[in-house]
Amino acid sequence: MNGRDMYRVEDRDKKKRFGIGIGFGFGRMGWKSLGEGRVEKLKANARSPKMKVWIIRATTMVLLWTCLVQLTALGDTWGPRVLKGWPSTFTQDSHSATVLDVKFLPTAPARVLPPKRVYQNNGYLMVSCNGGLNQMRSAICDMVAIARFLNVTLIVPELDKTSFWADPSEFEEIFDVNHFITSLRDEVRILKQLPPRLKKRVESGIVHTMPPVSWSDISYYHNQILPLIQKHKVVHLNRTDARLANNGQPLELQKLRCRVNFNALRFTPQIEYLGRRVVQLLRRNGPFLVLHLRYEMDMLAFSGCTQGCNPDEVEELTRMRYAYPWWKEKIINSELKRKDGLCPLTPEETALTLRALDIDSDIQIYVAAGEIYGGQRRMAALASAFPKLVRKETLLGADDLQFFQNHSSQMAALDYLVSLESDIFIPTYDGNMAKVVEGHRRYLGFKKTILLDRKLVVELIDRYTSGSLSWDEFSGAVKAAHAAARMGSPKKRVVLPERPKEEDYFYANPEECLQPLETEPVSIL
């Protein structure tokens, strides 16, 4: 019996005690039909001590059930944190076959909803994110900050479903949408959809849509976008990648970007649970390294990097590059690009680099990536040098991943969570995931992240493979190039006002939000 049913039973009992049935109403005529003597008797009973006690008990019961309902409504904001920096709402169901040992994972005290921020709403902002998971993640942080500083209402962002990955996932299938909305309500109002009148207008095609200018200052949004929102009531931004400048923004805005990234954007309970499970399985066997091996077909086609590919593969990658009109660069000299350090390291180059850095050959290496182009043929050298290579597909069963198939962003979310918890994180290319994970690991205490100098590495590899460097010389040079400055330790962002694409990315080093270390980070291996 739930609270509502109990209340109804109590209400019926109450009516019986007062002689109120189907034949009597609560109106004046109903009371008169009881007769004057009966009314006086009821009044006398109501004043008796026993009746007073009963009324107090009934009132107390109603209040207790009301409190219980309110606490239940707040339940999704309570609970343990799944991964450091990632609060979770997951409660393991009784049907779960595996009992997890999560003592190594920290917990956070329960919290209540922040108070709503009251402000005069200037209109509504709709956004359609573009790109992969981590490009969209940073864009969502930017859009929240922009909406807050324009005093507008943000509609839950739409995720990209038309890019190379063609992931049909909605926002709420990747991120905990209710936590996203409620955790930020003291900063900005966020709705799942427009009010009905405006929604109908947008669905009929009456909406002002535009891409904002890349790397814009917040003043651009105040001066150019806000007047449009006030005029049209709703503005739809259809491009969100790198639309807010890295530097020169108000400190409060920078801190809000961090808050969204590190606290408000947590994944769904299902994704967080599987991420926790992968970490626990890895931890059972000791320390582990996450290798973000960005040697997938889309990256090679986009970048034009074909080192180690056979002629058929080169032709296939070229066809793909021409098939996607939004990939602007078509004619690419792969060798020149590689020498400039603009290509992802190949699996073979990665194996040599890890060996040169004296990474223990017995360590577990979790490969955070999609399908490696060339398959086992290209992974042979890496697997030979580091036999404990694992992937989410080898650690989890088919049943665990069945709902993630053909959902690349959800798969990438799993890799993201595992990357945060690894003892060492090494990306072979400085793409969006590499940058956002790097910044998040800095936020978690400057966890060891080896940022490879690809231009120098490929030069040293070529010299070693040609015989002009011995192994000791090669290894010494690689280690010297990746000292503390390239280990994820504290540093200032490089600012290039006239060349924002070339400066340090805010999300790779959100220094405004980081606590300085008292001591230098210590290697655990």
C-alpha positions in Angstrom: 0.0 0.0 0.0 1.5 3.4 -1.0 1.1 6.7 0.7 -1.8 7.8 -1.5 -3.8 4.6 -0.8 -3.2 4.9 2.9 -4.4 8.5 2.8 -7.6 7.3 1.1 -8.2 4.6 3.7 -7.7 7.2 6.5 -10.1 9.5 4.7 -12.8 6.9 4.5 -12.3 6.0 8.2 -12.5 9.7 9.0 -15.8 10.0 7.2 -17.2 7.0 8.9 -16.3 8.3 12.3 -18.1 11.6 11.6 -21.1 9.8 10.1 -20.5 11.1 6.6 -21.5 8.7 3.9 -23.0 8.8 0.5 -26.2 10.3 1.9 -24.5 13.3 3.4 -22.5 16.0 1.8 -20.2 18.7 3.2 -22.6 21.5 2.4 -24.9 23.3 4.7 -28.0 21.3 3.9 -26.2 18.0 4.7 -25.3 19.1 8.2 -28.9 20.3 8.8 -30.3 16.9 8.0 -28.4 15.4 10.9 -30.5 17.3 13.4 -29.5 19.8 16.0 -28.8 17.2 18.7 -26.5 15.2 16.4 -24.5 18.3 15.6 -24.0 19.1 19.2 -22.8 15.6 19.9 -20.3 15.8 17.0 -19.0 19.1 18.4 -18.6 17.5 21.8 -16.7 14.5 20.4 -14.4 16.8 18.5 -13.5 18.6 21.7 -12.7 15.3 23.6 -9.0 14.4 24.4 -9.3 11.1 22.4 -10.4 12.9 19.3 -7.7 15.5 19.6 -5.1 12.8 19.8 -6.5 11.1 16.7 -6.5 14.4 14.8 -2.8 15.0 15.7 -1.9 11.5 14.7 -3.7 11.8 11.3 -2.1 15.2 10.6 1.4 13.9 11.5 0.9 10.9 9.2 -0.1 13.2 6.3 2.9 15.4 6.9 5.3 12.4 7.0 4.0 11.1 3.7 4.3 14.5 2.1 8.0 14.7 3.2 8.6 11.2 1.9 7.2 12.1 -1.5 9.4 15.2 -1.7 12.5 13.3 -0.7 11.8 10.7 -3.4 11.5 13.4 -6.0 14.9 14.6 -5.0 16.4 11.2 -5.1 18.0 11.4 -8.5 20.4 14.1 -7.2 21.6 12.0 -4.3 23.9 9.0 -4.2 27.5 8.0 -4.5 29.9 9.2 -7.1 30.8 6.6 -9.6 34.1 7.9 -10.8 36.2 10.6 -9.3 34.7 13.9 -10.6 31.6 12.0 -11.8 28.6 11.8 -9.5 26.3 8.9 -10.1 22.6 8.1 -9.7 23.1 4.4 -10.4 21.7 1.8 -8.0 22.7 -1.7 -8.9 19.6 -3.7 -9.8 18.9 -7.1 -8.2 19.3 -8.8 -11.5 23.0 -7.6 -11.9 25.1 -10.7 -12.1 28.4 -9.1 -10.9 29.0 -7.7 -7.5 31.4 -4.8 -7.8 34.2 -4.0 -5.4 34.3 -0.2 -5.6 36.1 0.6 -2.5 38.8 2.3 -4.5 36.3 4.7 -5.9 35.6 7.9 -3.8 32.1 8.9 -2.7 30.6 12.3 -2.2 28.1 13.4 0.4 24.5 13.8 -0.6 23.4 17.2 -1.8 20.1 19.0 -2.4 19.0 21.0 -5.4 20.5 24.5 -5.6 18.0 27.4 -5.5 16.7 28.6 -8.8 18.3 31.8 -10.2 15.6 34.4 -10.8 16.1 36.6 -13.8 14.2 38.3 -16.6 14.2 35.9 -19.5 15.4 37.6 -22.7 14.3 34.7 -24.9 15.2 31.2 -25.9 18.4 29.7 -27.3 18.3 26.5 -29.4 21.6 24.8 -30.4 22.5 21.9 -32.7 25.9 20.5 -31.8 28.2 19.2 -34.5 31.1 16.7 -34.4 31.9 13.7 -32.2 31.2 13.3 -28.5 33.9 15.4 -27.1 33.6 18.2 -29.6 29.9 18.4 -28.7 30.8 18.1 -25.0 32.9 21.3 -25.0 30.3 23.0 -27.2 27.6 22.3 -24.7 29.7 23.9 -22.0 30.2 27.0 -24.1 26.4 27.2 -24.9 25.5 27.0 -21.3 27.9 29.8 -20.4 26.6 32.0 -23.3 23.0 31.4 -22.3 23.8 32.4 -18.7 25.5 35.6 -19.6 22.7 36.6 -22.1 20.0 35.8 -19.5 18.1 33.6 -21.9 16.6 30.1 -21.5 18.6 27.3 -23.1 16.8 24.4 -24.7 18.5 21.0 -24.1 21.1 20.8 -27.0 20.4 18.6 -30.0 23.3 16.2 -30.8 24.8 15.6 -34.2 23.3 12.7 -36.0 24.5 13.4 -39.6 28.3 13.3 -39.2 30.6 10.5 -40.2 29.7 8.5 -37.1 25.9 8.8 -37.8 25.1 8.1 -34.1 21.3 8.5 -33.6 21.6 9.1 -29.8 19.6 11.8 -28.2 21.1 14.0 -25.4 19.3 12.0 -22.7 20.7 8.7 -24.1 24.3 9.9 -23.3 24.0 12.4 -20.6 21.9 12.5 -17.4 19.5 15.2 -18.6 17.6 15.7 -15.4 20.9 16.2 -13.5 22.1 18.6 -16.2 19.0 20.8 -15.8 18.7 20.8 -12.0 22.4 21.1 -11.2 22.6 24.3 -13.2 19.3 25.9 -12.2 21.1 28.4 -9.9 22.8 29.8 -13.0 20.6 29.3 -16.0 17.1 28.1 -16.9 17.2 25.0 -19.1 14.1 23.3 -20.6 13.7 20.1 -22.5 11.6 21.8 -25.1 10.2 25.2 -26.1 6.9 26.4 -24.7 4.0 25.1 -26.9 3.3 28.3 -28.8 7.0 28.8 -29.7 7.5 25.1 -30.4 4.7 25.1 -32.9 6.1 28.2 -34.6 9.6 26.6 -34.9 8.1 23.3 -36.2 6.4 25.3 -39.0 9.8 26.6 -40.0 9.6 30.1 -38.6 12.9 30.4 -36.7 16.0 32.5 -37.1 18.9 30.0 -37.7 22.6 30.9 -38.0 26.1 29.8 -37.2 27.9 32.0 -34.7 31.4 33.3 -35.6 34.2 31.0 -34.5 36.4 31.9 -31.5 34.1 34.8 -30.6 34.4 36.8 -27.4 31.3 37.0 -25.1 30.8 40.6 -26.2 30.0 39.3 -29.7 27.1 37.4 -28.3 25.9 40.4 -26.3 26.1 42.7 -29.2 25.1 40.5 -32.1 23.2 37.4 -30.9 21.2 38.9 -27.9 19.4 41.5 -30.1 18.4 38.8 -32.5 17.0 36.7 -29.6 15.0 39.7 -28.3 13.7 40.4 -31.7 12.7 36.8 -32.7 12.1 35.3 -29.2 14.0 32.2 -30.4 17.4 31.9 -32.1 18.8 28.6 -33.3 22.6 28.2 -33.5 23.3 25.4 -36.0 27.1 25.2 -35.4 28.7 25.1 -32.0 32.3 23.9 -32.5 34.9 26.4 -31.1 32.4 29.3 -31.1 33.7 30.8 -27.8 37.2 32.2 -27.4 39.7 30.3 -25.2 41.0 33.4 -23.5 40.1 37.0 -22.5 36.7 36.0 -21.0 35.3 37.0 -17.6 36.5 34.7 -14.8 32.9 33.8 -13.9 32.3 32.6 -17.4 35.4 30.5 -17.5 34.5 28.9 -14.1 31.0 28.2 -15.4 32.4 26.3 -18.4 34.3 24.2 -16.0 31.3 23.6 -13.8 29.3 22.3 -16.7 32.1 20.1 -17.9 33.2 18.6 -14.6 29.9 18.4 -12.7 26.8 19.0 -14.8 27.6 16.8 -17.8 27.6 13.4 -16.3 26.7 10.3 -18.3 23.6 8.2 -17.9 23.6 5.6 -15.1 24.0 2.8 -17.6 27.1 4.3 -19.1 28.6 5.2 -15.8 27.9 1.7 -14.4 29.7 0.0 -17.4 32.6 2.5 -17.1 32.9 1.7 -13.4 32.8 -2.0 -14.2 35.6 -1.8 -16.8 37.8 0.2 -14.3 37.2 -2.4 -11.6 38.1 -5.3 -13.9 41.3 -3.5 -14.9 42.2 -2.6 -11.3 42.1 -6.3 -10.3 45.2 -6.8 -12.3 47.1 -3.8 -11.1 47.9 -0.4 -12.8 46.8 0.3 -16.3 47.5 2.7 -19.1 45.0 4.1 -21.5 46.2 4.5 -25.0 44.0 6.7 -27.2 45.1 5.2 -30.5 43.5 7.5 -33.0 44.2 5.3 -36.0 40.7 4.8 -37.3 39.4 5.1 -40.8 37.7 8.4 -40.4 40.8 10.1 -38.9 43.0 8.8 -41.7 40.6 9.8 -44.4 40.1 13.3 -42.9 43.8 13.9 -42.2 45.1 12.3 -45.4 47.7 10.4 -43.4 48.5 7.0 -45.0 51.8 6.0 -43.5 52.0 2.2 -43.6 48.9 1.8 -45.7 48.9 -0.3 -48.9 47.8 1.2 -52.3 44.2 -0.2 -52.0 43.9 1.4 -48.5 45.3 4.7 -49.7 42.7 4.7 -52.6 39.9 3.8 -50.1 40.8 6.6 -47.7 41.0 9.1 -50.6 37.6 8.2 -51.9 36.1 8.7 -48.4 37.8 12.1 -48.0 36.2 13.3 -51.3 32.8 11.8 -50.3 32.4 14.2 -47.3 32.0 17.8 -48.6 32.5 19.3 -45.1 36.1 18.0 -45.1 37.6 20.9 -46.9 41.1 19.7 -47.6 41.2 17.2 -50.4 44.7 17.1 -51.9 47.1 16.1 -49.1 50.8 15.2 -49.1 50.8 12.5 -46.4 54.6 12.4 -46.0 55.0 16.2 -45.5 52.1 16.2 -43.1 53.7 13.4 -41.1 57.0 15.2 -40.9 55.2 18.3 -39.5 53.7 16.2 -36.7 50.2 16.6 -38.0 49.4 12.9 -38.4 48.3 10.4 -35.7 51.1 8.0 -34.8 50.7 4.6 -36.4 50.4 1.5 -34.2 54.0 0.6 -35.2 55.3 4.0 -34.3 53.3 3.9 -31.1 54.9 0.6 -30.1 58.4 2.0 -30.6 57.6 5.2 -28.6 56.2 3.3 -25.6 59.2 1.1 -25.5 61.5 4.1 -25.8 59.7 5.7 -22.8 60.4 2.5 -20.8 56.8 1.7 -20.3 56.7 -1.7 -18.6 55.9 -4.4 -21.2 53.8 -6.2 -18.6 51.4 -3.3 -18.0 47.8 -3.5 -19.0 47.1 -1.2 -22.0 43.5 -0.3 -22.6 43.0 0.8 -26.2 40.5 3.6 -26.2 39.4 3.7 -29.8 37.1 2.4 -32.4 38.1 -0.1 -35.0 41.8 0.2 -35.9 42.3 0.6 -39.6 44.1 -2.4 -41.0 43.0 -4.6 -38.1 45.3 -7.2 -36.6 47.9 -6.7 -39.3 48.6 -3.1 -38.1 48.3 -4.0 -34.4 50.8 -6.9 -34.6 53.8 -4.9 -33.5 52.1 -3.2 -30.6 50.6 -6.5 -29.4 53.9 -8.2 -29.6 55.6 -5.5 -27.5 52.8 -5.2 -25.0 50.9 -8.5 -24.9 48.3 -7.2 -22.3 46.4 -5.1 -24.7 42.7 -5.0 -23.9 39.6 -3.2 -25.2 36.1 -2.7 -23.9 34.9 -5.4 -26.2 37.3 -8.0 -24.6 36.5 -7.0 -21.0 32.8 -6.9 -21.4 30.4 -9.4 -22.7 28.2 -9.0 -25.8 25.2 -8.6 -23.6 26.8 -5.6 -21.9 27.4 -3.8 -25.1 24.4 -4.8 -27.2 22.6 -1.5 -26.5 25.8 0.5 -27.5 26.2 -1.1 -31.0 26.0 1.5 -33.7 26.1 4.3 -31.1 29.7 5.5 -31.4 29.2 8.4 -28.9 28.0 6.0 -26.2 31.0 3.8 -26.9 33.3 6.9 -26.7 31.7 7.8 -23.4 32.8 4.5 -21.9 36.4 5.2 -23.1 36.2 8.7 -21.6 35.3 7.3 -18.2 38.1 4.7 -18.3 40.6 7.3 -19.5 39.9 9.5 -16.5 40.7 6.7 -14.1 43.8 5.4 -15.7 47.2 5.6 -14.1 48.7 7.0 -17.3 46.9 8.4 -20.3 48.7 8.7 -23.7 46.9 10.0 -26.8 48.6 9.4 -30.2 46.9 12.5 -31.7 45.7 15.8 -30.2 42.0 15.5 -31.2 39.0 16.5 -29.2 39.0 13.5 -26.9 42.7 13.8 -26.2 42.3 17.5 -25.3 39.2 17.2 -23.1 40.5 14.2 -21.2 43.8 16.0 -20.7 42.0 18.9 -19.1 39.7 16.8 -17.0 42.7 14.8 -15.7 44.4 18.1 -14.7 41.2 19.0 -12.8 41.3 15.7 -11.0 44.8 16.5 -9.6 47.2 16.7 -12.6 47.0 12.9 -13.3 49.9 11.7 -15.4 49.2 12.4 -19.1 52.0 11.9 -21.6 51.5 14.4 -24.5 53.7 13.1 -27.4 55.7 15.5 -29.5 54.8 13.8 -32.7 57.0 16.0 -34.9 60.1 15.1 -32.9 59.0 11.5 -32.4 58.6 10.7 -36.1 62.0 12.3 -36.8 63.7 10.2 -34.2 61.9 7.1 -35.4 63.1 7.7 -38.9 66.6 8.2 -37.7 66.5 5.0 -35.6 65.0 2.8 -38.4 67.6 4.1 -40.9 70.4 3.1 -38.5 71.7 6.6 -37.7 70.6 6.3 -34.1 71.2 3.4 -31.7 68.4 2.2 -29.5 69.9 3.8 -26.4 70.3 7.1 -28.3 66.8 6.9 -29.6 65.3 6.0 -26.2 67.3 8.7 -24.4 66.1 11.4 -26.9 62.5 10.4 -26.6 62.6 10.4 -22.8 64.3 13.7 -22.7 61.7 15.3 -24.9 58.9 14.2 -22.7 60.0 15.4 -19.3 57.7 17.1 -16.8 56.5 19.7 -19.3 54.7 17.0 -21.3 53.4 14.9 -18.4 50.2 16.9 -17.7 51.8 19.0 -15.0 50.7 22.6 -14.2 51.4 25.2 -16.8 50.0 28.4 -18.3 48.0 28.3 -21.5 49.8 29.6 -24.6 47.8 32.6 -25.8 47.9 33.6 -29.5 45.3 36.4 -29.9 45.6 36.5 -33.7 45.8 32.7 -34.2 43.3 31.1 -31.9 43.4 27.8 -33.7 47.1 27.4 -32.8 46.9 28.5 -29.1 46.2 26.1 -26.2 42.6 24.9 -26.0 40.7 26.1 -22.9 39.4 22.6 -22.2 42.8 21.0 -22.4 44.1 23.3 -19.7 41.3 25.2 -17.8 43.8 26.9 -15.5 41.2 29.2 -14.1 39.6 26.2 -12.4 42.7 24.3 -11.2 44.2 24.1 -7.8 48.0 24.5 -7.8 49.9 21.5 -6.6 52.1 21.8 -3.5 54.5 19.2 -4.9 55.3 17.9 -8.4 53.3 14.9 -9.6 55.0 11.6 -8.8 55.2 8.7 -11.3 53.5 5.6 -10.1 55.4 3.2 -12.4 
